Amino acid sequence: MITRLWGAVEWMTEVLLILCIAAMTVMCSAQVAWRYLLNDPLVWSEEAARYLFVWVTYLSAWLAWKHRAHIAVDLVHYVGNPRLERLSARVVEAIVLAFCLYTFVTNFGLLRLTMRQSSATLGLPMVWVYAGYSVMAFMIAGDILVRWITGRRPPPDPVEEVQPS
């Protein structure tokens, strides 16, 4: 049950990431077209694309964590001891989980401060821009907890799967 529920949350987050990238691409393209073809720049598209880029960055950080694609020091991996590798992975996950939970909670102070602050051009409440961090921290923490509860392991490293020919 928890795996299916979390799978739906992950799917919705991936769809949101795709929509943010598509919208950002359309806005940047429209900005260029309006500026150079119509000689009339769109005043709102740069700000909107910037805020979408913030969300894309945070959601991509979660996606990289999900696939364990972040830059890492693989010293323990090269020792060749599977038990030590599992222990090391759990320690890293525990540190990342603690950091995500701490920053998720403390970010609420920033969100409270920005509830009434509006963006310069769009008038968008800035809380929506800064909420991207909380979504990322929630998704990474959720990934770790769901994997611990269900016993699922991260996907294998794609570099390891390639066999030398």
PyMOL CGO cylinders between C-alpha atoms (Angstrom):
from pymol import cmd
from pymol.cgo import CYLINDER

trace = [
    CYLINDER, 0.00, 0.00, 0.00, 2.70, 2.49, 1.00, 0.3, 1, 1, 1, 1, 1, 1,
    CYLINDER, 2.70, 2.49, 1.00, 4.72, 1.62, -2.11, 0.3, 1, 1, 1, 1, 1, 1,
    CYLINDER, 4.72, 1.62, -2.11, 1.74, 2.35, -4.39, 0.3, 1, 1, 1, 1, 1, 1,
    CYLINDER, 1.74, 2.35, -4.39, 0.91, 5.59, -2.58, 0.3, 1, 1, 1, 1, 1, 1,
    CYLINDER, 0.91, 5.59, -2.58, 4.51, 6.78, -2.67, 0.3, 1, 1, 1, 1, 1, 1,
    CYLINDER, 4.51, 6.78, -2.67, 4.76, 5.71, -6.33, 0.3, 1, 1, 1, 1, 1, 1,
    CYLINDER, 4.76, 5.71, -6.33, 1.80, 7.99, -7.10, 0.3, 1, 1, 1, 1, 1, 1,
    CYLINDER, 1.80, 7.99, -7.10, 3.45, 10.89, -5.25, 0.3, 1, 1, 1, 1, 1, 1,
    CYLINDER, 3.45, 10.89, -5.25, 6.68, 10.32, -7.20, 0.3, 1, 1, 1, 1, 1, 1,
    CYLINDER, 6.68, 10.32, -7.20, 4.79, 10.14, -10.48, 0.3, 1, 1, 1, 1, 1, 1,
    CYLINDER, 4.79, 10.14, -10.48, 2.98, 13.42, -9.77, 0.3, 1, 1, 1, 1, 1, 1,
    CYLINDER, 2.98, 13.42, -9.77, 6.28, 15.07, -8.84, 0.3, 1, 1, 1, 1, 1, 1,
    CYLINDER, 6.28, 15.07, -8.84, 7.90, 13.86, -12.06, 0.3, 1, 1, 1, 1, 1, 1,
    CYLINDER, 7.90, 13.86, -12.06, 4.92, 15.21, -14.05, 0.3, 1, 1, 1, 1, 1, 1,
    CYLINDER, 4.92, 15.21, -14.05, 5.29, 18.55, -12.24, 0.3, 1, 1, 1, 1, 1, 1,
    CYLINDER, 5.29, 18.55, -12.24, 8.98, 18.60, -13.15, 0.3, 1, 1, 1, 1, 1, 1,
    CYLINDER, 8.98, 18.60, -13.15, 8.21, 17.93, -16.81, 0.3, 1, 1, 1, 1, 1, 1,
    CYLINDER, 8.21, 17.93, -16.81, 5.51, 20.62, -16.84, 0.3, 1, 1, 1, 1, 1, 1,
    CYLINDER, 5.51, 20.62, -16.84, 7.88, 23.15, -15.23, 0.3, 1, 1, 1, 1, 1, 1,
    CYLINDER, 7.88, 23.15, -15.23, 10.58, 22.44, -17.84, 0.3, 1, 1, 1, 1, 1, 1,
    CYLINDER, 10.58, 22.44, -17.84, 8.05, 22.68, -20.69, 0.3, 1, 1, 1, 1, 1, 1,
    CYLINDER, 8.05, 22.68, -20.69, 6.58, 25.93, -19.36, 0.3, 1, 1, 1, 1, 1, 1,
    CYLINDER, 6.58, 25.93, -19.36, 10.04, 27.42, -18.82, 0.3, 1, 1, 1, 1, 1, 1,
    CYLINDER, 10.04, 27.42, -18.82, 11.04, 26.49, -22.37, 0.3, 1, 1, 1, 1, 1, 1,
    CYLINDER, 11.04, 26.49, -22.37, 7.88, 28.02, -23.84, 0.3, 1, 1, 1, 1, 1, 1,
    CYLINDER, 7.88, 28.02, -23.84, 8.31, 31.22, -21.81, 0.3, 1, 1, 1, 1, 1, 1,
    CYLINDER, 8.31, 31.22, -21.81, 11.96, 31.66, -22.78, 0.3, 1, 1, 1, 1, 1, 1,
    CYLINDER, 11.96, 31.66, -22.78, 11.16, 30.99, -26.44, 0.3, 1, 1, 1, 1, 1, 1,
    CYLINDER, 11.16, 30.99, -26.44, 8.28, 33.45, -26.34, 0.3, 1, 1, 1, 1, 1, 1,
    CYLINDER, 8.28, 33.45, -26.34, 10.54, 36.05, -24.75, 0.3, 1, 1, 1, 1, 1, 1,
    CYLINDER, 10.54, 36.05, -24.75, 13.05, 35.69, -27.60, 0.3, 1, 1, 1, 1, 1, 1,
    CYLINDER, 13.05, 35.69, -27.60, 10.32, 35.73, -30.26, 0.3, 1, 1, 1, 1, 1, 1,
    CYLINDER, 10.32, 35.73, -30.26, 8.59, 38.79, -28.85, 0.3, 1, 1, 1, 1, 1, 1,
    CYLINDER, 8.59, 38.79, -28.85, 11.85, 40.67, -28.36, 0.3, 1, 1, 1, 1, 1, 1,
    CYLINDER, 11.85, 40.67, -28.36, 13.41, 40.00, -31.77, 0.3, 1, 1, 1, 1, 1, 1,
    CYLINDER, 13.41, 40.00, -31.77, 10.47, 39.34, -34.08, 0.3, 1, 1, 1, 1, 1, 1,
    CYLINDER, 10.47, 39.34, -34.08, 7.91, 41.74, -32.67, 0.3, 1, 1, 1, 1, 1, 1,
    CYLINDER, 7.91, 41.74, -32.67, 10.34, 44.21, -31.06, 0.3, 1, 1, 1, 1, 1, 1,
    CYLINDER, 10.34, 44.21, -31.06, 8.15, 44.16, -27.96, 0.3, 1, 1, 1, 1, 1, 1,
    CYLINDER, 8.15, 44.16, -27.96, 9.65, 42.24, -25.01, 0.3, 1, 1, 1, 1, 1, 1,
    CYLINDER, 9.65, 42.24, -25.01, 7.42, 40.33, -22.65, 0.3, 1, 1, 1, 1, 1, 1,
    CYLINDER, 7.42, 40.33, -22.65, 7.95, 41.85, -19.24, 0.3, 1, 1, 1, 1, 1, 1,
    CYLINDER, 7.95, 41.85, -19.24, 6.71, 38.90, -17.22, 0.3, 1, 1, 1, 1, 1, 1,
    CYLINDER, 6.71, 38.90, -17.22, 8.34, 35.92, -18.94, 0.3, 1, 1, 1, 1, 1, 1,
    CYLINDER, 8.34, 35.92, -18.94, 11.85, 36.34, -17.52, 0.3, 1, 1, 1, 1, 1, 1,
    CYLINDER, 11.85, 36.34, -17.52, 10.63, 36.40, -13.94, 0.3, 1, 1, 1, 1, 1, 1,
    CYLINDER, 10.63, 36.40, -13.94, 8.29, 33.46, -14.49, 0.3, 1, 1, 1, 1, 1, 1,
    CYLINDER, 8.29, 33.46, -14.49, 11.05, 31.42, -16.16, 0.3, 1, 1, 1, 1, 1, 1,
    CYLINDER, 11.05, 31.42, -16.16, 13.43, 32.25, -13.29, 0.3, 1, 1, 1, 1, 1, 1,
    CYLINDER, 13.43, 32.25, -13.29, 10.99, 30.99, -10.67, 0.3, 1, 1, 1, 1, 1, 1,
    CYLINDER, 10.99, 30.99, -10.67, 10.23, 27.88, -12.69, 0.3, 1, 1, 1, 1, 1, 1,
    CYLINDER, 10.23, 27.88, -12.69, 13.97, 27.28, -12.91, 0.3, 1, 1, 1, 1, 1, 1,
    CYLINDER, 13.97, 27.28, -12.91, 14.14, 27.36, -9.11, 0.3, 1, 1, 1, 1, 1, 1,
    CYLINDER, 14.14, 27.36, -9.11, 11.49, 24.65, -8.96, 0.3, 1, 1, 1, 1, 1, 1,
    CYLINDER, 11.49, 24.65, -8.96, 13.17, 22.63, -11.72, 0.3, 1, 1, 1, 1, 1, 1,
    CYLINDER, 13.17, 22.63, -11.72, 16.42, 22.75, -9.75, 0.3, 1, 1, 1, 1, 1, 1,
    CYLINDER, 16.42, 22.75, -9.75, 14.83, 21.51, -6.54, 0.3, 1, 1, 1, 1, 1, 1,
    CYLINDER, 14.83, 21.51, -6.54, 12.74, 18.80, -8.21, 0.3, 1, 1, 1, 1, 1, 1,
    CYLINDER, 12.74, 18.80, -8.21, 15.77, 17.66, -10.21, 0.3, 1, 1, 1, 1, 1, 1,
    CYLINDER, 15.77, 17.66, -10.21, 17.78, 17.40, -6.99, 0.3, 1, 1, 1, 1, 1, 1,
    CYLINDER, 17.78, 17.40, -6.99, 15.14, 15.02, -5.64, 0.3, 1, 1, 1, 1, 1, 1,
    CYLINDER, 15.14, 15.02, -5.64, 15.15, 13.02, -8.89, 0.3, 1, 1, 1, 1, 1, 1,
    CYLINDER, 15.15, 13.02, -8.89, 18.94, 12.75, -8.77, 0.3, 1, 1, 1, 1, 1, 1,
    CYLINDER, 18.94, 12.75, -8.77, 18.69, 11.54, -5.16, 0.3, 1, 1, 1, 1, 1, 1,
    CYLINDER, 18.69, 11.54, -5.16, 16.03, 9.00, -6.12, 0.3, 1, 1, 1, 1, 1, 1,
    CYLINDER, 16.03, 9.00, -6.12, 18.35, 7.49, -8.73, 0.3, 1, 1, 1, 1, 1, 1,
    CYLINDER, 18.35, 7.49, -8.73, 21.43, 8.02, -6.53, 0.3, 1, 1, 1, 1, 1, 1,
    CYLINDER, 21.43, 8.02, -6.53, 22.98, 10.13, -9.27, 0.3, 1, 1, 1, 1, 1, 1,
    CYLINDER, 22.98, 10.13, -9.27, 24.45, 12.86, -7.08, 0.3, 1, 1, 1, 1, 1, 1,
    CYLINDER, 24.45, 12.86, -7.08, 28.19, 13.26, -6.97, 0.3, 1, 1, 1, 1, 1, 1,
    CYLINDER, 28.19, 13.26, -6.97, 29.56, 11.01, -4.23, 0.3, 1, 1, 1, 1, 1, 1,
    CYLINDER, 29.56, 11.01, -4.23, 32.82, 9.72, -2.85, 0.3, 1, 1, 1, 1, 1, 1,
    CYLINDER, 32.82, 9.72, -2.85, 32.84, 6.00, -3.63, 0.3, 1, 1, 1, 1, 1, 1,
    CYLINDER, 32.84, 6.00, -3.63, 35.75, 4.99, -1.41, 0.3, 1, 1, 1, 1, 1, 1,
    CYLINDER, 35.75, 4.99, -1.41, 33.73, 2.38, 0.50, 0.3, 1, 1, 1, 1, 1, 1,
    CYLINDER, 33.73, 2.38, 0.50, 32.32, 1.02, -2.75, 0.3, 1, 1, 1, 1, 1, 1,
    CYLINDER, 32.32, 1.02, -2.75, 35.79, 0.19, -4.02, 0.3, 1, 1, 1, 1, 1, 1,
    CYLINDER, 35.79, 0.19, -4.02, 36.70, -1.77, -0.89, 0.3, 1, 1, 1, 1, 1, 1,
    CYLINDER, 36.70, -1.77, -0.89, 34.45, -4.54, -2.18, 0.3, 1, 1, 1, 1, 1, 1,
    CYLINDER, 34.45, -4.54, -2.18, 32.76, -5.41, 1.12, 0.3, 1, 1, 1, 1, 1, 1,
    CYLINDER, 32.76, -5.41, 1.12, 28.98, -5.55, 0.57, 0.3, 1, 1, 1, 1, 1, 1,
    CYLINDER, 28.98, -5.55, 0.57, 28.22, -5.30, 4.30, 0.3, 1, 1, 1, 1, 1, 1,
    CYLINDER, 28.22, -5.30, 4.30, 30.37, -2.16, 4.61, 0.3, 1, 1, 1, 1, 1, 1,
    CYLINDER, 30.37, -2.16, 4.61, 28.70, -0.72, 1.49, 0.3, 1, 1, 1, 1, 1, 1,
    CYLINDER, 28.70, -0.72, 1.49, 25.21, -1.25, 2.97, 0.3, 1, 1, 1, 1, 1, 1,
    CYLINDER, 25.21, -1.25, 2.97, 26.27, 0.26, 6.30, 0.3, 1, 1, 1, 1, 1, 1,
    CYLINDER, 26.27, 0.26, 6.30, 27.84, 3.25, 4.55, 0.3, 1, 1, 1, 1, 1, 1,
    CYLINDER, 27.84, 3.25, 4.55, 24.71, 3.76, 2.44, 0.3, 1, 1, 1, 1, 1, 1,
    CYLINDER, 24.71, 3.76, 2.44, 22.51, 3.68, 5.57, 0.3, 1, 1, 1, 1, 1, 1,
    CYLINDER, 22.51, 3.68, 5.57, 24.73, 6.19, 7.38, 0.3, 1, 1, 1, 1, 1, 1,
    CYLINDER, 24.73, 6.19, 7.38, 24.62, 8.55, 4.38, 0.3, 1, 1, 1, 1, 1, 1,
    CYLINDER, 24.62, 8.55, 4.38, 20.84, 8.13, 4.16, 0.3, 1, 1, 1, 1, 1, 1,
    CYLINDER, 20.84, 8.13, 4.16, 20.47, 8.86, 7.89, 0.3, 1, 1, 1, 1, 1, 1,
    CYLINDER, 20.47, 8.86, 7.89, 22.55, 12.05, 7.60, 0.3, 1, 1, 1, 1, 1, 1,
    CYLINDER, 22.55, 12.05, 7.60, 20.62, 13.20, 4.52, 0.3, 1, 1, 1, 1, 1, 1,
    CYLINDER, 20.62, 13.20, 4.52, 17.30, 12.35, 6.22, 0.3, 1, 1, 1, 1, 1, 1,
    CYLINDER, 17.30, 12.35, 6.22, 18.23, 14.35, 9.33, 0.3, 1, 1, 1, 1, 1, 1,
    CYLINDER, 18.23, 14.35, 9.33, 19.31, 17.31, 7.20, 0.3, 1, 1, 1, 1, 1, 1,
    CYLINDER, 19.31, 17.31, 7.20, 16.14, 17.21, 5.08, 0.3, 1, 1, 1, 1, 1, 1,
    CYLINDER, 16.14, 17.21, 5.08, 13.84, 16.96, 8.08, 0.3, 1, 1, 1, 1, 1, 1,
    CYLINDER, 13.84, 16.96, 8.08, 15.64, 19.76, 9.90, 0.3, 1, 1, 1, 1, 1, 1,
    CYLINDER, 15.64, 19.76, 9.90, 15.62, 22.11, 6.91, 0.3, 1, 1, 1, 1, 1, 1,
    CYLINDER, 15.62, 22.11, 6.91, 12.03, 21.15, 6.03, 0.3, 1, 1, 1, 1, 1, 1,
    CYLINDER, 12.03, 21.15, 6.03, 10.89, 22.28, 9.47, 0.3, 1, 1, 1, 1, 1, 1,
    CYLINDER, 10.89, 22.28, 9.47, 13.09, 25.39, 9.65, 0.3, 1, 1, 1, 1, 1, 1,
    CYLINDER, 13.09, 25.39, 9.65, 12.07, 26.47, 6.15, 0.3, 1, 1, 1, 1, 1, 1,
    CYLINDER, 12.07, 26.47, 6.15, 8.58, 27.16, 7.48, 0.3, 1, 1, 1, 1, 1, 1,
    CYLINDER, 8.58, 27.16, 7.48, 9.99, 30.32, 9.09, 0.3, 1, 1, 1, 1, 1, 1,
    CYLINDER, 9.99, 30.32, 9.09, 11.08, 31.56, 5.67, 0.3, 1, 1, 1, 1, 1, 1,
    CYLINDER, 11.08, 31.56, 5.67, 7.73, 30.60, 4.18, 0.3, 1, 1, 1, 1, 1, 1,
    CYLINDER, 7.73, 30.60, 4.18, 5.91, 32.60, 6.87, 0.3, 1, 1, 1, 1, 1, 1,
    CYLINDER, 5.91, 32.60, 6.87, 8.09, 35.63, 6.12, 0.3, 1, 1, 1, 1, 1, 1,
    CYLINDER, 8.09, 35.63, 6.12, 7.40, 35.47, 2.38, 0.3, 1, 1, 1, 1, 1, 1,
    CYLINDER, 7.40, 35.47, 2.38, 3.63, 34.91, 2.50, 0.3, 1, 1, 1, 1, 1, 1,
    CYLINDER, 3.63, 34.91, 2.50, 2.88, 38.58, 2.03, 0.3, 1, 1, 1, 1, 1, 1,
    CYLINDER, 2.88, 38.58, 2.03, 5.90, 39.39, -0.14, 0.3, 1, 1, 1, 1, 1, 1,
    CYLINDER, 5.90, 39.39, -0.14, 5.06, 39.68, -3.84, 0.3, 1, 1, 1, 1, 1, 1,
    CYLINDER, 5.06, 39.68, -3.84, 7.36, 39.26, -6.81, 0.3, 1, 1, 1, 1, 1, 1,
    CYLINDER, 7.36, 39.26, -6.81, 8.27, 42.41, -8.72, 0.3, 1, 1, 1, 1, 1, 1,
    CYLINDER, 8.27, 42.41, -8.72, 6.57, 41.80, -12.04, 0.3, 1, 1, 1, 1, 1, 1,
    CYLINDER, 6.57, 41.80, -12.04, 4.04, 39.01, -11.62, 0.3, 1, 1, 1, 1, 1, 1,
    CYLINDER, 4.04, 39.01, -11.62, 2.85, 39.91, -8.14, 0.3, 1, 1, 1, 1, 1, 1,
    CYLINDER, 2.85, 39.91, -8.14, 3.20, 36.23, -7.30, 0.3, 1, 1, 1, 1, 1, 1,
    CYLINDER, 3.20, 36.23, -7.30, 3.42, 35.49, -3.57, 0.3, 1, 1, 1, 1, 1, 1,
    CYLINDER, 3.42, 35.49, -3.57, 7.08, 34.57, -3.00, 0.3, 1, 1, 1, 1, 1, 1,
    CYLINDER, 7.08, 34.57, -3.00, 6.03, 31.78, -0.66, 0.3, 1, 1, 1, 1, 1, 1,
    CYLINDER, 6.03, 31.78, -0.66, 5.33, 29.71, -3.81, 0.3, 1, 1, 1, 1, 1, 1,
    CYLINDER, 5.33, 29.71, -3.81, 8.88, 30.19, -5.03, 0.3, 1, 1, 1, 1, 1, 1,
    CYLINDER, 8.88, 30.19, -5.03, 10.46, 29.26, -1.69, 0.3, 1, 1, 1, 1, 1, 1,
    CYLINDER, 10.46, 29.26, -1.69, 8.12, 26.31, -1.18, 0.3, 1, 1, 1, 1, 1, 1,
    CYLINDER, 8.12, 26.31, -1.18, 10.10, 24.43, -3.83, 0.3, 1, 1, 1, 1, 1, 1,
    CYLINDER, 10.10, 24.43, -3.83, 12.79, 23.73, -1.25, 0.3, 1, 1, 1, 1, 1, 1,
    CYLINDER, 12.79, 23.73, -1.25, 10.26, 22.23, 1.15, 0.3, 1, 1, 1, 1, 1, 1,
    CYLINDER, 10.26, 22.23, 1.15, 8.90, 20.00, -1.61, 0.3, 1, 1, 1, 1, 1, 1,
    CYLINDER, 8.90, 20.00, -1.61, 12.43, 18.76, -2.39, 0.3, 1, 1, 1, 1, 1, 1,
    CYLINDER, 12.43, 18.76, -2.39, 13.25, 18.09, 1.28, 0.3, 1, 1, 1, 1, 1, 1,
    CYLINDER, 13.25, 18.09, 1.28, 9.93, 16.28, 1.74, 0.3, 1, 1, 1, 1, 1, 1,
    CYLINDER, 9.93, 16.28, 1.74, 10.50, 14.13, -1.35, 0.3, 1, 1, 1, 1, 1, 1,
    CYLINDER, 10.50, 14.13, -1.35, 14.05, 13.14, -0.40, 0.3, 1, 1, 1, 1, 1, 1,
    CYLINDER, 14.05, 13.14, -0.40, 13.03, 12.36, 3.19, 0.3, 1, 1, 1, 1, 1, 1,
    CYLINDER, 13.03, 12.36, 3.19, 10.03, 10.43, 1.91, 0.3, 1, 1, 1, 1, 1, 1,
    CYLINDER, 10.03, 10.43, 1.91, 12.21, 8.43, -0.48, 0.3, 1, 1, 1, 1, 1, 1,
    CYLINDER, 12.21, 8.43, -0.48, 14.54, 7.43, 2.34, 0.3, 1, 1, 1, 1, 1, 1,
    CYLINDER, 14.54, 7.43, 2.34, 11.73, 6.53, 4.76, 0.3, 1, 1, 1, 1, 1, 1,
    CYLINDER, 11.73, 6.53, 4.76, 9.76, 4.54, 2.19, 0.3, 1, 1, 1, 1, 1, 1,
    CYLINDER, 9.76, 4.54, 2.19, 12.88, 2.61, 1.20, 0.3, 1, 1, 1, 1, 1, 1,
    CYLINDER, 12.88, 2.61, 1.20, 13.62, 1.85, 4.85, 0.3, 1, 1, 1, 1, 1, 1,
    CYLINDER, 13.62, 1.85, 4.85, 10.04, 0.78, 5.60, 0.3, 1, 1, 1, 1, 1, 1,
    CYLINDER, 10.04, 0.78, 5.60, 9.59, -1.34, 2.48, 0.3, 1, 1, 1, 1, 1, 1,
    CYLINDER, 9.59, -1.34, 2.48, 13.14, -2.61, 2.18, 0.3, 1, 1, 1, 1, 1, 1,
    CYLINDER, 13.14, -2.61, 2.18, 13.43, -1.37, -1.40, 0.3, 1, 1, 1, 1, 1, 1,
    CYLINDER, 13.43, -1.37, -1.40, 16.93, -0.53, -2.45, 0.3, 1, 1, 1, 1, 1, 1,
    CYLINDER, 16.93, -0.53, -2.45, 17.95, 2.29, -4.78, 0.3, 1, 1, 1, 1, 1, 1,
    CYLINDER, 17.95, 2.29, -4.78, 18.23, 1.42, -8.47, 0.3, 1, 1, 1, 1, 1, 1,
    CYLINDER, 18.23, 1.42, -8.47, 21.59, -0.06, -9.42, 0.3, 1, 1, 1, 1, 1, 1,
    CYLINDER, 21.59, -0.06, -9.42, 24.33, 2.27, -10.60, 0.3, 1, 1, 1, 1, 1, 1,
    CYLINDER, 24.33, 2.27, -10.60, 24.08, 2.41, -14.42, 0.3, 1, 1, 1, 1, 1, 1,
    CYLINDER, 24.08, 2.41, -14.42, 27.88, 2.48, -14.65, 0.3, 1, 1, 1, 1, 1, 1,
    CYLINDER, 27.88, 2.48, -14.65, 28.07, -0.87, -12.83, 0.3, 1, 1, 1, 1, 1, 1,
    CYLINDER, 28.07, -0.87, -12.83, 25.62, -2.48, -15.25, 0.3, 1, 1, 1, 1, 1, 1,
    CYLINDER, 25.62, -2.48, -15.25, 27.83, -1.85, -18.26, 0.3, 1, 1, 1, 1, 1, 1,
    CYLINDER, 27.83, -1.85, -18.26, 30.00, -4.88, -18.87, 0.3, 1, 1, 1, 1, 1, 1,
    CYLINDER, 30.00, -4.88, -18.87, 33.34, -4.37, -20.60, 0.3, 1, 1, 1, 1, 1, 1,
    CYLINDER, 33.34, -4.37, -20.60, 33.34, -5.90, -24.05, 0.3, 1, 1, 1, 1, 1, 1,
]
cmd.load_cgo(trace, "trace")
